[in-house]
Amino acid sequence: MKSKQLTLLVLAAVVLGGGGLLVLKNRQSEFADAKTNVGGLLLGSFDVTSVAGLRITQGSNSVNVVKSGDDWVVKERGSYPANFDEVRSLVRKLSELKVTQPVKVGPSRLPMLELTKEAGTQVELLDKDGKALKSLTLGKQLTAGGNDNSPFGGGGMPNGRYVQTGTGADNISVVNDPLSSAKTDGSEWIAKEFIKVEQPIGVVVAGSSPTNSYSLARTNEFADWTLADATAGEQLDKNKLWSFNSLLSSPSFNDLVLNPDPAKLGLDQPTKATIRTAGGFVYEVKLGKPDGDNYPLQVSVSAELKKEREAGKDEKPEDKAKLDKEFAEKLAKQQEKLKAEQAFGKWTYTVSKWTVDALLKGRAELLADKKAEESKPAGSATESLGIELPKIPGAQ
């Protein structure tokens, strides 16, 4: 090899080596700069009590959960009360969110991280005037563990997320919370507490025809149900009535119907149900026609509450104060329950079929099966005639 060629090779090696060292140095510098942010608060320190609104936007979808007086409401659901626990939980998470790992990428990588305007989810914490106190964009969730049979897919359960607090490819980090509750669906933010029927003792259902109408009653919450105006041959099947014992005892609803059209929803000719309870509450329920597995529902609540306690026949004077106090506390709880449940009367809800399934049963579905009764083996001829045969000694 000529000395000139050798010299050129050495120079090339030096240049390449120097370039590699420069790249490595730059990467180390970036890592050193990024490392200083690890563990720091993503949004910095701020007063969570100053947050008076939450706006979440993804594409063309948006939801605004805002404070109205002392309550939180969902604007996109006619200012229906919001689930305050969910609001508080997300705001607290955002205030405590720490940088797990800063990310250095170019603009071309933003679509892969779902941090574009179209794919990202923007979350804004608002003040009382509707101005953004803090904001960030949520990108792709990170997952760990799991397998192909995992309910979360092959990647496993979400355990983190890419987030962006600035614009462009700057200020991108990984946090160790998937922030799955940050959704733009208004139905996810409304409070789902609903009526609670306790100790039903009377149920009257008026369907579209007599075959779908009936009246059930019982003397107390432990007694058997009886069928009013039962015709010859109609006998209730106890095994088919168990669902009435806990009728609407802990129902929920899926969503609200804003500006309801009674004719379109079938609420102009609804299935009506009147439910009476041992505590004096009366629930008037209207069910419209189904849309898939959902039914539109309206409910009104009234009550006849005992305002005074009847003293027992042999009640001792020393027991009166205690019993009067217990009665007053119970009455106060009943009045509070009545006020809360009457507020549901101005809304139209959608509920799942299983929630109101008992009220959708036809009259015949509550009766004992006649064929089953007829198929029971008849007694012997001597039994039917009432003849008692003499017993044979030693016979079993």
C-alpha positions, 0 to 999 in steps of 0.5 A, spaced: 500 500 500 502 506 498 504 511 503 499 516 500 493 511 500 495 509 508 495 517 510 488 517 507 485 511 510 488 514 517 485 521 516 478 517 514 478 513 520 480 519 524 474 523 521 469 518 522 471 516 529 470 524 531 463 524 528 461 518 532 464 521 538 460 528 537 454 524 536 455 520 542 457 526 546 450 530 543 446 524 545 449 524 552 448 531 553 441 530 551 440 525 556 443 529 561 438 535 560 432 530 560 435 527 566 434 533 570 426 533 569 425 526 571 421 526 577 419 533 577 411 535 576 409 535 569 404 541 570 408 544 575 405 546 582 398 550 582 392 550 587 387 545 585 382 549 589 382 554 583 380 549 578 373 551 576 372 547 570 375 541 566 375 541 558 377 535 554 377 535 547 379 529 541 378 531 534 371 534 533 368 531 540 369 535 546 366 535 553 366 541 559 365 539 566 364 545 570 363 548 577 356 551 577 355 554 584 357 549 589 355 543 584 359 540 578 355 539 572 356 537 565 354 542 559 353 537 554 348 533 558 344 539 559 348 541 565 346 535 569 350 533 575 357 531 574 360 525 578 364 529 582 369 523 585 371 522 577 372 530 576 376 530 583 380 524 581 382 526 575 384 533 577 388 530 583 392 526 578 394 531 574 396 536 579 401 530 582 403 527 575 411 526 575 415 526 569 417 518 568 422 519 562 423 525 557 422 523 550 426 527 544 423 526 537 422 529 531 416 532 528 415 526 524 414 521 530 408 525 533 403 521 529 406 514 532 405 517 539 398 519 537 400 527 539 397 530 533 391 535 533 387 529 530 389 523 534 391 527 541 386 528 547 387 535 549 385 536 557 385 543 560 384 545 567 380 552 567 379 557 572 372 560 574 372 565 568 373 559 563 381 561 562 386 555 561 390 554 568 394 548 565 393 544 559 396 538 556 395 533 550 395 526 551 397 521 546 398 513 546 398 509 552 403 505 554 402 497 556 406 492 560 405 485 561 399 481 558 399 476 553 394 474 547 389 472 551 389 478 555 382 482 555 387 488 554 390 485 548 397 483 547 400 489 550 397 487 557 394 493 561 395 500 560 400 503 565 403 509 562 402 514 557 405 519 552 404 526 554 405 533 551 405 540 555 408 544 549 407 545 542 411 541 536 416 536 538 418 539 544 416 538 551 414 530 550 414 526 556 412 519 559 408 519 565 406 512 569 399 513 569 394 511 563 389 517 565 384 512 562 378 517 565 380 523 560 374 521 555 370 526 551 363 522 552 359 526 556 355 520 559 362 518 562 362 524 567 354 524 569 353 522 576 349 515 575 346 515 582 339 514 581 332 512 585 332 506 590 326 502 591 326 499 598 321 494 600 316 494 595 309 491 597 305 493 591 306 493 583 301 495 578 303 495 571 299 497 565 301 495 559 299 496 552 294 490 553 290 487 558 295 481 557 301 485 559 297 488 565 297 486 572 297 488 579 301 485 585 301 486 592 303 483 599 302 485 606 310 486 608 317 485 604 317 478 607 310 476 605 308 472 598 305 476 592 298 475 591 295 477 584 289 482 584 283 480 580 286 473 578 281 469 574 279 462 574 286 457 573 290 463 574 296 462 580 302 465 581 309 462 580 313 464 586 319 462 582 317 467 577 316 473 582 323 473 586 325 479 581 319 483 584 322 483 591 328 487 589 325 491 584 329 497 582 333 496 588 339 499 585 338 501 578 343 505 574 342 509 567 346 509 561 345 516 559 340 522 558 335 524 552 335 531 551 329 534 548 325 528 548 320 527 543 315 523 546 312 520 540 319 518 537 320 515 544 314 511 545 313 515 551 306 518 549 303 511 549 308 508 555 308 502 559 306 504 566 308 502 573 306 504 579 310 501 585 309 502 592 313 501 598 312 499 605 316 506 607 310 510 604 314 512 597 310 511 590 314 511 584 311 512 577 315 509 572 314 510 564 317 506 559 318 507 552 319 503 546 326 500 546 332 502 542 336 496 541 337 493 549 336 500 551 329 503 554 327 510 555 324 511 562 321 517 566 320 517 573 316 521 578 316 520 586 312 522 591 311 519 598 306 519 604 310 519 610 308 519 617 310 525 621 308 523 628 310 517 632 305 512 635 307 511 642 307 503 644 301 501 648 306 499 654 311 504 652 315 506 658 317 513 659 324 512 660 324 509 653 320 515 649 326 520 648 330 515 645 324 512 640 322 519 639 329 521 637 330 515 632 323 516 629 325 523 628 332 521 625 329 516 620 324 521 618 329 526 616 333 521 612 326 519 608 325 527 607 332 527 604 331 521 600 324 524 597 327 531 595 333 527 592 329 522 588 324 528 586 329 531 582 330 525 577 323 527 575 325 532 570 329 528 566 328 522 561 333 517 561 336 511 557 336 504 561 338 497 559 333 492 559 335 488 564 334 494 569 327 494 568 326 487 565 321 485 571 316 490 568 316 488 561 314 481 563 307 479 561 301 477 565 302 470 563 309 470 565 308 470 572 303 464 572 304 457 574 305 453 567 298 449 566 301 444 562 306 442 568 300 442 573 297 437 568 303 433 567 303 431 574 302 424 576 295 422 578 293 418 584 291 411 584 284 409 583 283 407 591 286 414 593 282 418 588 276 414 591 278 415 598 278 408 599 283 405 604 286 398 603 287 394 609 295 393 611 298 386 610 303 384 616 310 385 614 309 389 608 313 395 607 
